[in-house]
Amino acid sequence: MIENLLLFKILVPTVVAFVMGIVLTPTMSHLFYRYRLWKRSSRVADSNVGDLPMNEGFKHIHNDAETKTPRVGGVIVWLAVIITVFVTIIVDNLFAGLIIEPIGFISRNQTLIPLLSLLLGAGLGLVDDLLQIFGSARQLAIGIPRRIRIAFVLFLGAVEGFWFYYRLGYDAVNIPFSNLEIHLGVFFVLFVMFVVLALFSSSVIDGVDGLAAGVLANTFAAYGFIGIIQSQFDIATFSFVVMGALLAFLWFNVPPARFYLGETGTLALTLSLAVIIFLTDTIIEFLIIGLPLVITSFSSFAQILARRWFKTKVFIVAPLHHHLEAIGWSRSKIAMRYWIISVMCSATGIIFVIVG
């Protein structure tokens, strides 16, 4: 009986999020193309060394015609999540006493902070996307300066870190398959800031048709199952709702992509994911579950170090998926192999959580 109630509580919001994403897309897609919501500048926020003119390697794999694809598709994802939140609240209030199990999933101790992080990231990312699209001055055409975005992310990480440390009493990192806990004390706040910043840097995974949405959908699905394993059912539902919205987005993002997540999508999702990682105490396991994100982020970091300190390049174009394009891999091949690796990593991480 309990299993059936939990299935209803988790399944209904997930399906609602998917349906909302599908329903929203035609209207949003029409608006994206009507107002030409793609980057107008020939400059790119190059993950190699910062904001630079489009380099030759990037031009080789993405000409101007190919880059005229809307960059604010993430709006569909977080709008679908928000609508789902309101639908579940309305249903719970209208049918209170008539349904056995409420389907609302926003709770103060589990999902309020992930939701707020999602909204804050979406807002900052949307401003950045719109500046890149409509900004006329050179400073605006490349969006919000990266140092300001980093400062915002670090500030949000600090707020989340203090909340975990002072309100929830978190100060340790658990090591799987052992009873070992690494207690960091107040330095746990700095650790949270580092993890949030690292996940923010993984947002560079957006840019190949279907790549980011497929990987992130797998990652959130994994945390949905982890939430069930840990009896954190609101976290499980929230994660599956985000997954449902991402799958609806992916329906239209497979090659050839109708739009990309953009900063408004990737920033919202990575900041929210960072909170879920700490709430489920799976920092180490995430290195497996989110391996495609970790590798992508590391490839950009390695390129930055190589170019600034050794005046050379590790990759033809960073991050890794653009390097694979540069050596001749098709976008479909890149996306699908990333998906395969992501599924295997998610399954392995879930097993680690169960056994560890």
C-alpha positions as CSV (number, residue, x, y, z in Angstrom):
1,M,0.0,0.0,0.0
2,I,2.8,2.4,1.0
3,E,4.6,1.6,-2.2
4,N,1.6,2.4,-4.3
5,L,1.1,5.7,-2.5
6,L,4.8,6.7,-3.1
7,L,4.5,5.6,-6.7
8,F,1.5,7.9,-7.1
9,K,3.2,10.8,-5.2
10,I,6.4,10.6,-7.4
11,L,4.9,9.5,-10.7
12,V,2.1,12.1,-11.1
13,P,4.4,15.2,-10.7
14,T,7.0,13.6,-13.0
15,V,4.4,13.0,-15.7
16,V,3.0,16.5,-15.2
17,A,6.4,18.1,-15.7
18,F,7.0,16.1,-18.9
19,V,3.6,17.0,-20.3
20,M,4.0,20.7,-19.3
21,G,7.4,20.7,-21.1
22,I,5.9,19.2,-24.3
23,V,2.9,21.6,-24.1
24,L,5.0,24.7,-23.5
25,T,7.5,24.0,-26.3
26,P,5.6,25.0,-29.5
27,T,4.7,28.4,-28.0
28,M,8.1,29.0,-26.5
29,S,9.9,27.8,-29.6
30,H,7.8,30.2,-31.7
31,L,8.8,33.1,-29.4
32,F,12.5,32.1,-29.5
33,Y,12.7,32.2,-33.3
34,R,10.4,35.2,-33.7
35,Y,12.6,37.3,-31.5
36,R,15.8,35.6,-32.8
37,L,17.0,34.6,-29.3
38,W,20.5,33.5,-30.3
39,K,23.9,35.2,-29.9
40,R,24.3,38.1,-32.3
41,S,28.0,38.7,-31.5
42,S,30.8,36.9,-33.3
43,R,32.5,36.7,-29.9
44,V,32.0,33.7,-27.7
45,A,32.6,33.0,-24.1
46,D,35.4,30.6,-24.9
47,S,35.9,28.0,-22.2
48,N,39.6,27.9,-23.0
49,V,40.6,31.3,-21.7
50,G,37.5,33.4,-21.1
51,D,35.7,35.9,-23.4
52,L,37.6,36.0,-26.7
53,P,36.8,36.4,-30.4
54,M,35.6,33.1,-31.9
55,N,38.8,31.1,-32.5
56,E,39.5,29.2,-35.7
57,G,38.9,25.8,-34.1
58,F,35.5,26.9,-32.9
59,K,34.7,28.4,-36.3
60,H,35.6,25.1,-38.0
61,I,33.0,23.1,-36.1
62,H,30.4,25.9,-35.6
63,N,29.9,28.4,-38.5
64,D,27.6,31.4,-38.2
65,A,24.6,29.5,-39.8
66,E,24.9,26.6,-37.3
67,T,25.1,28.9,-34.3
68,K,21.7,30.6,-35.1
69,T,19.9,28.4,-32.7
70,P,18.1,29.9,-29.7
71,R,20.1,29.8,-26.5
72,V,17.4,30.2,-23.9
73,G,15.7,26.8,-24.2
74,G,16.3,26.2,-20.5
75,V,13.3,28.5,-19.9
76,I,11.1,25.5,-20.9
77,V,12.7,23.3,-18.3
78,W,12.4,25.6,-15.3
79,L,9.0,26.8,-16.3
80,A,7.7,23.2,-16.5
81,V,9.1,22.6,-13.0
82,I,7.5,25.8,-11.6
83,I,4.1,25.0,-13.2
84,T,4.3,21.4,-11.8
85,V,5.0,22.8,-8.3
86,F,1.9,25.0,-8.5
87,V,-0.2,22.2,-10.0
88,T,0.6,19.9,-7.2
89,I,-0.1,22.6,-4.6
90,I,-3.4,23.4,-6.2
91,V,-4.4,19.7,-6.4
92,D,-3.5,19.1,-2.8
93,N,-5.6,22.1,-1.6
94,L,-8.6,21.4,-3.9
95,F,-8.8,17.7,-3.1
96,A,-7.6,17.8,0.5
97,G,-9.2,14.8,2.3
98,L,-10.2,13.2,-1.0
99,I,-6.8,11.9,-2.0
100,I,-4.9,9.6,0.3
101,E,-1.4,10.9,-0.4
102,P,-0.6,14.6,-1.1
103,I,1.4,15.0,-4.3
104,G,3.1,18.2,-3.3
105,F,6.9,17.9,-2.9
106,I,8.2,21.3,-1.8
107,S,9.2,20.9,1.9
108,R,11.4,23.2,4.0
109,N,13.9,20.5,5.0
110,Q,14.3,18.8,1.6
111,T,13.4,20.7,-1.5
112,L,12.9,24.4,-0.7
113,I,16.6,25.2,-1.1
114,P,17.0,23.2,-4.3
115,L,14.0,25.0,-5.8
116,L,15.3,28.4,-4.7
117,S,18.7,27.6,-6.2
118,L,17.0,26.6,-9.4
119,L,15.2,29.9,-9.6
120,L,18.1,32.1,-8.7
121,G,20.3,30.3,-11.3
122,A,17.6,30.6,-13.9
123,G,17.3,34.3,-13.3
124,L,21.0,35.1,-13.5
125,G,21.4,32.8,-16.5
126,L,18.5,34.5,-18.3
127,V,20.0,37.9,-17.8
128,D,23.3,36.7,-19.1
129,D,21.7,35.1,-22.1
130,L,19.6,38.2,-22.9
131,L,22.7,40.4,-22.7
132,Q,24.5,38.2,-25.1
133,I,21.5,38.4,-27.5
134,F,20.5,42.0,-27.3
135,G,23.5,43.8,-25.8
136,S,24.9,46.3,-28.2
137,A,28.0,47.5,-26.3
138,R,31.0,45.3,-26.4
139,Q,30.8,44.7,-22.6
140,L,27.1,43.6,-22.9
141,A,27.5,41.5,-26.0
142,I,29.5,38.9,-24.2
143,G,27.0,38.8,-21.3
144,I,27.6,39.2,-17.6
145,P,31.4,39.2,-17.0
146,R,32.6,35.8,-15.9
147,R,34.1,37.2,-12.7
148,I,30.7,38.5,-11.7
149,R,29.0,35.2,-12.4
150,I,31.6,33.4,-10.4
151,A,31.2,35.9,-7.5
152,F,27.4,35.3,-7.6
153,V,27.9,31.5,-7.6
154,L,30.4,31.7,-4.7
155,F,28.0,33.9,-2.8
156,L,25.2,31.4,-3.3
157,G,27.5,28.6,-2.3
158,A,28.4,30.5,0.9
159,V,24.7,30.9,1.8
160,E,24.1,27.3,1.1
161,G,27.2,26.3,3.1
162,F,26.2,28.3,6.1
163,W,22.7,26.8,5.9
164,F,24.1,23.3,5.8
165,Y,26.6,23.9,8.6
166,Y,24.6,26.1,11.0
167,R,21.0,25.0,10.4
168,L,21.4,21.3,9.5
169,G,24.6,20.6,11.3
170,Y,26.5,19.2,8.3
171,D,30.3,19.3,8.7
172,A,31.6,16.0,7.4
173,V,32.1,14.1,4.1
174,N,31.3,10.4,4.3
175,I,33.7,7.9,2.5
176,P,31.8,5.0,0.9
177,F,32.5,1.4,2.0
178,S,33.9,2.6,5.3
179,N,32.9,4.1,8.5
180,L,35.3,7.0,7.9
181,E,34.0,10.6,8.0
182,I,36.2,13.6,7.2
183,H,35.0,16.3,9.6
184,L,35.8,19.8,8.2
185,G,34.2,22.0,10.8
186,V,33.5,25.5,9.7
187,F,35.6,24.8,6.6
188,F,32.6,22.7,5.4
189,V,31.2,26.1,4.2
190,L,34.3,26.6,1.9
191,F,33.9,23.0,0.7
192,V,30.3,23.7,-0.3
193,M,31.4,26.8,-2.1
194,F,34.1,24.8,-4.0
195,V,31.6,22.1,-5.1
196,V,29.0,24.7,-6.2
197,L,31.7,26.5,-8.3
198,A,32.9,23.2,-9.8
199,L,29.4,22.3,-10.9
200,F,28.9,25.8,-12.3
201,S,32.0,25.3,-14.4
202,S,30.4,22.0,-15.8
203,S,27.7,24.1,-17.5
204,V,30.0,24.3,-20.5
205,I,28.6,20.8,-21.4
206,D,25.8,22.6,-23.3
207,G,26.5,23.2,-26.9
208,V,26.1,19.9,-28.8
209,D,22.6,18.8,-29.8
210,G,21.1,16.7,-27.0
211,L,24.3,16.4,-25.0
212,A,23.6,18.5,-21.8
213,A,19.9,17.6,-21.5
214,G,20.6,13.8,-21.9
215,V,23.4,13.8,-19.3
216,L,21.6,16.0,-16.8
217,A,18.3,14.0,-17.2
218,N,20.3,10.8,-16.3
219,T,22.0,12.6,-13.3
220,F,18.7,13.8,-11.9
221,A,17.1,10.4,-12.4
222,A,19.9,8.9,-10.4
223,Y,19.2,11.3,-7.6
224,G,15.6,10.5,-7.8
225,F,16.4,6.8,-7.1
226,I,18.9,7.8,-4.3
227,G,16.1,9.9,-2.7
228,I,13.9,6.8,-2.6
229,I,16.7,4.7,-1.2
230,Q,17.3,7.3,1.6
231,S,13.5,7.8,2.2
232,Q,13.9,11.4,1.2
233,F,10.8,11.2,-1.0
234,D,10.4,15.0,-1.6
235,I,14.0,15.1,-3.0
236,A,13.2,12.0,-5.1
237,T,10.1,13.6,-6.5
238,F,11.9,16.9,-7.2
239,S,14.7,15.1,-9.0
240,F,12.3,13.1,-11.1
241,V,10.2,16.3,-11.9
242,V,13.4,18.0,-13.2
243,M,14.2,14.8,-15.1
244,G,10.7,14.9,-16.7
245,A,11.1,18.5,-17.7
246,L,14.5,17.7,-19.2
247,L,13.2,14.8,-21.2
248,A,10.5,17.0,-22.7
249,F,13.2,19.5,-23.6
250,L,15.3,16.6,-25.0
251,W,12.4,15.6,-27.3
252,F,13.1,18.8,-29.2
253,N,16.8,19.0,-28.5
254,V,18.0,15.9,-30.3
255,P,19.9,16.5,-33.5
256,P,19.2,18.8,-35.1
257,A,18.5,20.8,-32.0
258,R,15.6,23.3,-32.0
259,F,17.3,25.2,-29.1
260,Y,19.9,24.9,-26.4
261,L,19.6,25.1,-22.6
262,G,21.7,28.3,-22.5
263,E,23.0,29.8,-19.2
264,T,19.4,30.1,-17.9
265,G,19.1,26.3,-18.1
266,T,22.6,25.1,-17.2
267,L,23.1,27.5,-14.3
268,A,19.7,26.7,-12.8
269,L,20.2,23.0,-13.1
270,T,23.8,22.8,-11.8
271,L,23.2,25.0,-8.8
272,S,20.1,23.0,-7.9
273,L,22.0,19.8,-8.3
274,A,24.8,20.9,-6.0
275,V,22.3,21.3,-3.2
276,I,20.8,17.9,-3.8
277,I,24.2,16.3,-3.7
278,F,24.8,17.7,-0.1
279,L,21.3,16.9,1.0
280,T,21.8,13.2,0.0
281,D,25.4,13.2,1.4
282,T,26.8,11.8,-1.9
283,I,29.8,14.0,-2.6
284,I,32.1,11.0,-3.4
285,E,29.4,9.1,-5.2
286,F,28.7,12.1,-7.5
287,L,32.2,11.8,-8.9
288,I,30.9,8.6,-10.4
289,I,27.3,9.6,-11.1
290,G,28.3,12.9,-12.7
291,L,31.5,11.7,-14.3
292,P,30.6,13.2,-17.8
293,L,30.1,16.6,-16.1
294,V,33.3,16.2,-14.1
295,I,35.4,15.3,-17.2
296,T,33.8,18.2,-19.2
297,S,34.7,20.7,-16.5
298,F,38.2,19.3,-16.0
299,S,38.9,19.5,-19.8
300,S,38.2,23.2,-19.8
301,F,40.3,23.7,-16.6
302,A,43.2,21.8,-18.2
303,Q,43.0,23.9,-21.3
304,I,43.0,27.1,-19.3
305,L,46.1,26.0,-17.4
306,A,47.9,24.8,-20.5
307,R,47.3,28.0,-22.4
308,R,48.1,30.4,-19.5
309,W,51.0,28.6,-18.0
310,F,52.6,26.6,-20.8
311,K,51.4,28.6,-23.9
312,T,50.0,25.4,-25.5
313,K,46.8,23.5,-25.8
314,V,45.6,20.1,-24.5
315,F,42.6,20.0,-26.9
316,I,42.0,21.4,-30.3
317,V,38.9,23.1,-28.8
318,A,37.8,22.8,-25.2
319,P,35.8,21.4,-23.6
320,L,36.1,17.7,-24.5
321,H,32.9,17.4,-26.7
322,H,34.1,20.3,-28.9
323,H,37.5,18.5,-29.3
324,L,35.7,15.4,-30.4
325,E,33.8,17.5,-33.0
326,A,37.1,19.0,-34.2
327,I,38.6,15.5,-34.8
328,G,35.6,14.5,-36.9
329,W,33.0,12.9,-34.5
330,S,29.4,13.7,-35.5
331,R,27.2,15.5,-32.9
332,S,24.9,12.5,-32.7
333,K,27.8,10.2,-32.0
334,I,29.1,12.5,-29.3
335,A,25.7,12.9,-27.6
336,M,24.8,9.3,-27.7
337,R,28.1,8.0,-26.3
338,Y,27.9,10.6,-23.6
339,W,24.4,9.3,-22.8
340,I,25.7,5.7,-22.6
341,I,28.5,6.7,-20.3
342,S,26.1,8.7,-18.2
343,V,23.6,5.8,-17.8
344,M,26.5,3.5,-16.7
345,C,27.9,6.1,-14.3
346,S,24.4,6.7,-12.8
347,A,23.7,3.0,-12.3
348,T,27.2,2.5,-10.7
349,G,26.7,5.5,-8.4
350,I,23.3,4.2,-7.3
351,I,24.8,0.8,-6.5
352,F,27.5,2.5,-4.5
353,V,24.9,4.3,-2.5
354,I,23.0,1.1,-1.8
355,V,26.0,-1.0,-0.9
356,G,28.1,1.7,0.7
